[in-house]
Amino acid sequence: MQKFFAGLKTTPPEEERKRLIEQIDRMKRSSSFVVDMQVELFQAITWGMRGLSAAEQKITEDQLKQVASDMKVQLGKHMEQQVWMSMLFAYKDISDNELEEYISLHETVEGVQTTEFVQSVFSGVHKQGVERLQCALDGEFS
């Protein structure tokens, strides 16, 4: 895997390959999904640990929302690149034609519904874990 990523510097993917990877990312909303999960985790930790701060220094809900919004912007491009690199590696043995077929399959009604269902389940599990973490931190540091 390290060889593969090092090789990307000297031999970047062709434009068509990059276009396909970007299309898969947009279609599955992978980058934005990862960013959303990172921000949710950050918010839970920050809010759960508010008890460590003096009353006048505690972050407000509005401040936390602003920091989270700023964080999304800052993380967005970086996470997008990380996800694309991971996809380039994951699909390295798949031809462009096969990726086109994969994209076509996911653009069907069934493909869209499957992607939405999987993301919904994964998001629900993540949210439960984040909420538990926040409650545990809040209980520990209140």
Helices and strands as residue ranges (DSSP letters): H 2-10, H 15-28, H 30-48, G 50-52, G 55-57, H 61-90, H 96-106, H 109-141
